[in-house]
Amino acid sequence: MNGLEGRRWSAETAHMHLLDMETGVRGFLLGDSKFLEPYKKADLLVHDDLQNLVTISSGHPMGKLAAKIKQDSDAWMDAATEMVSTREAGRPLNAALLISGKNQFDTVRIDFKSYIDHESARIEDENTLAQSLKVRLMYIALFGGILLAMLLAFITFNHLRVVSALYHRALVANELKAAHIVEMNTELEARVSERTTELSNANKELEAFSYSVSHDLRSPLRSIASFSMILQQDLGEKLDEDSKDNLSRIRQAASRMTELIDALLRFSRIARVHVARSEVDVSAMAESVFTDLQRDSKSNVEHTVQPGMTAEADPHLLRVALENILENAWKFSSKVEQPKIEMGFQDGAFFVKDNGAGFEEEYVHKIFLPFERLHKETEFSGTGIGLATTKRIIDRHGGKIWAESKVGHGATFHFTLSPEEKWNSEA
């Protein structure tokens, strides 16, 4: 991913998390405490997103706008924190604060659109220029080939005038053979060029679809969730139990669709993100993930992490992979009497072992494919994208991931991050 694509992706990510925070604040202020969870999750990520946007935009035309976006976003988040604290304390909300917060967020939304539209236009200009240069080079190569062929033909013609007839016939035969090979090479190059163009167009279409999903589908889903909740609150006791249940199902379905869209976007973006390796304290990162899981879960799962584990990896991508693997182990071991999860390093690979539900090992090839689930959603919730995203991250690092399991006896996931990496462990 080049600089332009990286800046646009960072802006889209920060914007998405701010939208999640805004939806969470609005839903909580309307009386639904469930909206606090997405608000707090987004709040943990958006500060780093905004700082990263400012850092990678420094020295570029959009650097000032990125700084303004961060400044206005920080101001809105301060107002949002005050509104949430006021609501949690049961105090009445300040109308002026509500209006000011709305105006601040509208400004941030407009600035984000300007930033993203500007970088998208520059990316399109660069792609157009690259295509133009490619065409020019193709014509230069074509004309050069023609001139070279003409020169070779002239030399060959003069040389053939002084050789014997037998040699002349042999040379002609060789020329015919060479011409046949050139024709085959030309046809092969044309096919490669055609396939390259098709792949480029497909990638552009996929990117456009991801952008559309992010900005066009999320908004109506938020509206469905918000207005169904408002409808239930306004009608109150006028609704019978079936109607209340139907409205609740509508909100749950909208929330489920939003989670699925977010998972698909993360999955598609992994293939385009640049892998920036640095030394990562894997043990500390795993402990941090376990802390988040314990805070957000009602289950009490015993876990152990081998100390001193480090690796050369992209810290942001590795965090996503660990979250998916450890959350998966936490989820599938939560229903046993004494759930346990262990993470360590052995025989050149990291491993995560749990004593949960497990699965039939004959289906192990399916668990890393999108939407492939080995358990019913009524048993264990999830999008079916997490392990597929994890495998893509491991693949981007040049590593491997595999699993061993038995129904009722838990599962063990193993993974490496590079075929040439020297793994470290002080244990």
Salt bridges, closest charged atoms under 4 A:
GLU12 OE2 - ARG8 NE 3.97
GLU12 OE1 - ARG269 NH2 3.46
ASP20 OD1 - ARG218 NH2 2.51
GLU22 OE1 - ARG26 NH2 3.54
GLU37 OE2 - LYS41 NZ 3.38
ASP43 OD1 - HIS47 NE2 3.02
ASP49 OD2 - HIS17 ND1 2.39
ASP72 OD2 - LYS68 NZ 2.88
ASP74 OD2 - LYS70 NZ 2.92
ASP106 OD2 - LYS102 NZ 3.00
ASP106 OD1 - ARG109 NH2 3.98
ASP111 OD2 - LYS68 NZ 2.66
ASP117 OD2 - LYS113 NZ 2.69
GLU119 OE2 - ARG7 NE 2.88
GLU119 OE1 - HIS118 ND1 2.94
GLU119 OE1 - ARG122 NH1 4.00
GLU187 OE2 - ARG191 NH2 2.75
GLU194 OE2 - ARG195 NH1 3.68
GLU207 OE2 - ARG8 NH2 1.56
ASP245 OD2 - ARG249 NE 2.78
ASP262 OD1 - ARG218 NH1 2.22
GLU287 OE1 - HIS303 NE2 3.37
ASP292 OD1 - ARG295 NH1 3.17
ASP292 OD2 - ARG319 NH2 2.79
ASP296 OD1 - ARG295 NE 3.62
GLU323 OE2 - ARG319 NE 3.00
GLU377 OE2 - ARG256 NE 3.39
GLU379 OE1 - HIS375 ND1 3.95
ASP395 OD2 - LYS391 NZ 2.97
GLU404 OE1 - HIS414 NE2 3.57
GLU421 OE1 - ARG277 NH1 3.65
